[in-house]
Structure formats: structure tokens, C-alpha cells
């Protein structure tokens, strides 16, 4: 029961209303951030923000999900739940990054992709699938960081990377604890039990080899923002320094092998 409550406590911190968000990190870790808008097909998705920036003086591409704090901001950013045009915007920016040989930093913070009728009509599943394919074969270094909630395909749409970082109180799972509990036990009241079963915490995912780095937040990043941002920047630097010297094809091959080894020890998916 202690471990159950620990996983559920992590879920609560990941959803904390004062949690640091994508734009907070961008303003501290990067300089000269210039947001680029629109997918050139339908519109501009406020849930997905991306653009050019400098990281330690080096030009890079930064893409992330922003949830918003006030009611007005949450509505503007659709609570961080992307529509298809959000993923198509990120695809456009990542194509640009490849064209100009810019390393890519993505930041995951979403309950999941927006499940509305309009999103489905405009090709939500196709947009996410195309994003997965694009990230799998991108020739530049890709580093993903889970800031708060990493929910389902909505998170994976910008989560496929050479290196994945999680903050210690962030979560990353195929479904929300409430959704899992509703399916398994027909009640969301068992969400705490489901959160343990989902193995959604950073330490468990690192042990499974799903993520490479965990950045310690103490009791929560919002309580010591400067320290957490400084530590995250150090880890981002370390990851980039590991990836940049590699040949593009070598990096793509290593990314493929990284994905193929998931679950191999118990499912025999790959050697």
C-alpha cells in the first residue's frame, strides 16, 4: 500500500496547479526563442508551441506542449491537449530542423491528444502516426523531456527520441490512472491502485530502460524552480554532447535499436 500511495502521490504532484510548464522552462533554459505558428493546412494549435531558439549559443529547434494556468490561458492552450494541427505544426518545424541541421528538444506535458469529434475528423490518429514515423527517422539529434504528465499517444507524438529525460515527479503512461481503473475495475475510485500497476513513475521507467535520465525535483519543481531548471539544463547538455559527435545514420540506427529493445526481456519483441 505504501508503494501504491507513492505512485499516486507522484500523479498528484505531476498535476499540481503550480507545476512549472513548458514556457517557464523555455525562458530559463533557452535564449532568443522565436515561436513559429500554424501547420499550413488548417490552423495554429495553442496546445503545441514550437520555434527556433539558442541553447548555449547554438541554434536549435524547441517544441513542446503548454497547458496554461488561468482559465483563459487553459482555454487558449486547450489544456495542453493537441489537435491534429498541433502535430502537423511540429512535423513542419522538425522538417525545418532537419533541413538546417538543428538539434531538436521536445517537451512533453499533456493528458493526451484531444479526443474531440473535430480532431478525429481532421485526422488525429494519422497526424500522431506520421509524427512517430518522422521522429523515428529524423537525421538530427532528438532529446525529449517529460515535464509533468506524459499521457498516451498525445505524449508519444513528440516523445520518440534518442534520449528521454523525466523529471522525478513526472508521469509517463499509456493511459491515465482513472482511465485504466475504469477499464479494469469499472470505477475510477481505484486510480491509486491503477497508478501503481501502470509503472508510470520516472524511477520505474528508468529501471525498464524507457528513459535514460531522471532529474530530481525534490518535493516538486515549483518549490525550487531555479535548481530544477539548472539541473535539467545540465542533463540536456550532457545528452546533446553524447549525440552530436555521432554520424546521422549511426544515430538513427541507435534510435531504432533503442525502440526495438522495449519489452524484449519479457515479450521477446527484439533481441
C-alpha atoms as one frame of an Amber mdcrd trajectory, in Angstrom:
protein
   0.000   0.000   0.000   2.934   2.346   0.666   4.182   1.977  -2.922   0.653
   2.416  -4.259   0.266   5.701  -2.434   3.759   6.779  -3.585   2.829   6.342
  -7.266  -0.482   8.143  -6.716   1.310  10.951  -4.846   3.580  11.357  -7.878
   0.488  11.679 -10.096  -0.815  14.454  -7.815   2.470  16.388  -7.988   2.630
  15.982 -11.791  -0.830  17.594 -11.954  -0.139  20.301  -9.357  -1.655  23.626
 -10.465   1.626  25.435  -9.714   3.700  22.935 -11.700   6.298  24.566 -13.963
   5.203  24.469 -17.588   6.849  24.387 -20.992   7.148  28.161 -21.482   8.654
  28.547 -17.981  11.460  26.168 -18.916  11.978  27.697 -22.366  12.509  31.183
 -20.930  15.157  29.913 -18.482  16.991  27.194 -20.444  16.977  28.716 -23.950
  17.631  32.192 -25.327  16.218  34.044 -28.348  13.139  31.800 -28.547  11.022
  32.733 -31.570   7.718  30.869 -31.819   6.593  29.744 -35.270   2.881  29.320
 -35.924   0.497  27.228 -37.967   0.555  23.902 -39.793  -0.005  25.447 -43.277
  -3.102  23.264 -43.588  -5.778  24.191 -41.074  -4.713  26.491 -38.253  -2.475
  27.181 -35.293  -2.808  24.866 -32.292  -2.206  26.661 -28.985  -1.503  23.376
 -27.180   1.671  22.776 -29.237   4.240  25.566 -29.182   7.479  25.456 -31.118
  10.140  27.568 -32.667  13.784  28.457 -33.095  15.988  29.168 -30.093  19.576
  29.058 -28.905  20.876  26.533 -26.400  24.235  27.642 -25.005  24.593  29.822
 -28.083  23.848  27.009 -30.528  20.764  27.297 -32.806  18.197  24.582 -32.002
  14.527  23.740 -32.568  12.296  23.576 -29.489   8.795  22.025 -29.480   6.534
  21.391 -26.501   3.053  21.159 -25.067   1.817  24.022 -22.870  -1.235  23.622
 -20.620  -1.804  27.099 -19.203  -2.610  28.209 -15.641  -5.516  30.654 -15.592
  -8.849  29.596 -17.068  -8.312  31.937 -20.016  -4.831  30.531 -20.665  -6.012
  26.937 -20.329  -8.695  27.537 -22.932  -6.185  29.283 -25.202  -3.870  26.253
 -24.985  -6.695  23.667 -24.896  -5.384  22.343 -21.549  -2.283  21.052 -23.371
  -4.309  18.577 -25.432  -3.202  18.847 -29.059  -5.392  18.717 -32.133  -4.013
  17.201 -35.376  -2.821  20.636 -36.490  -0.559  20.709 -33.412   1.224  17.547
 -34.534   1.353  18.809 -38.123   2.893  22.044 -36.852   5.561  20.048 -35.007
   6.178  17.990 -38.177   6.712  21.206 -40.144   9.178  22.509 -37.546  11.068
  19.217 -37.340  11.386  19.137 -41.137  12.888  22.612 -40.876  15.270  21.428
 -38.137  16.496  18.614 -40.385  16.910  20.964 -43.361  19.117  23.334 -41.342
  20.776  20.618 -39.207  19.385  21.886 -35.894  19.235  19.607 -32.815  15.652
  19.095 -31.589  14.419  19.435 -27.992  10.844  18.322 -27.291   8.957  18.797
 -24.019   6.021  16.534 -23.156   3.234  17.724 -20.843  -0.231  16.522 -21.814
  -3.098  14.401 -20.520  -3.316  13.082 -24.079  -4.244  14.176 -27.577  -7.582
  15.990 -27.816 -10.333  13.356 -28.346 -12.975  15.668 -29.845 -15.035  14.883
 -32.958 -13.383  17.690 -34.933  -9.914  16.361 -34.094 -10.898  12.884 -35.290
 -12.448  14.313 -38.471  -9.212  16.170 -39.249  -7.113  13.017 -38.831  -5.852
  12.864 -35.248  -4.593   9.277 -35.474  -2.881   9.889 -38.820  -1.194  13.043
 -37.514   0.245  11.206 -34.496   1.296   8.182 -36.591   3.086  10.461 -39.078
   4.829  12.209 -36.171   6.063   8.854 -34.836   7.404   7.899 -38.268   9.067
  11.275 -38.742  10.778  11.258 -35.323  11.939   7.672 -35.854  13.966   8.668
 -38.914  14.935  12.293 -38.209  18.629  12.803 -39.047  19.346  15.347 -36.289
  19.695  14.648 -32.535  16.329  14.448 -30.728  16.068  14.849 -26.943  12.645
  14.552 -25.254  11.812  15.657 -21.706   8.663  14.708 -19.782   7.815  17.733
 -17.612   4.507  16.749 -15.983   2.007  14.324 -17.468   3.019  12.193 -20.422
  -0.294  10.712 -21.497  -0.752   8.092 -24.211  -0.298   8.794 -27.944  -0.609
  12.502 -27.283   2.742  12.364 -25.497   4.342   9.902 -27.918   3.610  12.276
 -30.812   6.648  14.303 -29.675   8.210  11.669 -27.375  10.193   9.426 -29.743
  13.828  10.435 -29.244  17.486   9.428 -28.944  17.398  10.257 -25.229  14.367
  10.676 -22.959  14.544  12.631 -19.706  11.906  12.674 -16.975  11.532  14.978
 -14.010  11.335  12.860 -10.860   7.671  13.728 -10.206   6.506  13.473 -13.807
   4.495  10.505 -15.109   4.506   8.696 -18.453   1.894   6.096 -19.288  -0.299
   4.536 -21.952  -3.469   5.759 -20.208  -4.425   7.877 -17.200  -4.787   6.049
 -13.860  -8.504   6.959 -13.839  -8.979   5.589 -17.370  -7.116   2.391 -16.509
  -9.156   1.886 -13.323 -12.398   2.477 -15.228 -11.484  -0.268 -17.708 -10.096
  -2.823 -15.231 -12.375  -2.277 -12.221 -15.271  -0.306 -13.747 -14.613   2.548
 -11.314 -12.207   5.492 -11.290 -12.035   5.172  -7.482  -9.209   2.636  -7.879
  -6.981   5.159  -9.683  -4.318   4.901  -6.952  -4.109   1.129  -7.458  -4.006
   1.603 -11.230  -1.189   4.160 -10.983   0.968   1.535  -9.281   0.073  -1.141
 -11.845   0.906   1.207 -14.747   4.538   1.669 -13.590   4.250   5.318 -14.642
   6.891   6.849 -12.331  10.302   8.062 -13.503  12.315   5.623 -11.362  10.401
   2.586 -12.632  10.634   3.711 -16.261  14.374   4.307 -15.910  14.786   0.788
 -14.489  12.862  -0.553 -17.513  15.124   1.360 -19.919  12.271   3.511 -21.250
  14.023   6.712 -20.130  17.721   7.485 -19.789  17.806  10.288 -17.222  15.773
  11.364 -14.199  16.139  14.929 -12.893  15.486  15.225  -9.153  12.762  17.757
  -8.307  12.917  17.400  -4.532   9.337  17.868  -3.318   8.317  19.408  -6.654
   9.881  21.639  -9.312   7.550  24.532  -8.423   9.127  24.704  -4.938  12.715
  25.087  -6.223  12.415  26.176  -9.858  15.919  27.628 -10.306  17.646  24.454
  -9.104  15.483  22.119 -11.196  15.926  24.218 -14.340  19.698  24.382 -13.773
  19.890  20.591 -13.257  17.707  19.920 -16.299  19.887  22.173 -18.455  22.978
  20.219 -17.338  21.327  16.923 -18.335  20.206  18.369 -21.692  23.821  19.461
 -22.326  25.120  16.009 -21.410  22.634  14.295 -23.732  23.434  16.655 -26.628
  27.179  16.157 -26.124  26.669  12.391 -26.359  24.605  12.639 -29.553  26.212
  15.377 -31.632  29.521  13.616 -32.427  27.625  10.616 -33.863  27.109  10.156
 -37.600  23.455  10.753 -38.619  22.933   7.162 -39.798  24.607   5.784 -36.687
  22.280   7.909 -34.557  19.187   6.738 -36.467  20.273   3.092 -36.116  20.844
   3.552 -32.383  17.412   5.218 -32.039  15.803   2.273 -33.834  17.587  -0.239
 -31.577  16.543   1.772 -28.521  12.886   1.446 -29.542  13.139  -2.209 -30.518
  14.516  -3.285 -27.147  11.423  -2.096 -25.233   9.790  -5.093 -23.595  12.311
  -7.512 -25.090  13.165  -9.236 -21.804   9.619 -10.474 -21.224   7.858 -10.240
 -24.585  10.583 -11.398 -26.952   9.840  -8.482 -29.285  13.513  -7.968 -30.126
  16.873  -9.329 -29.112
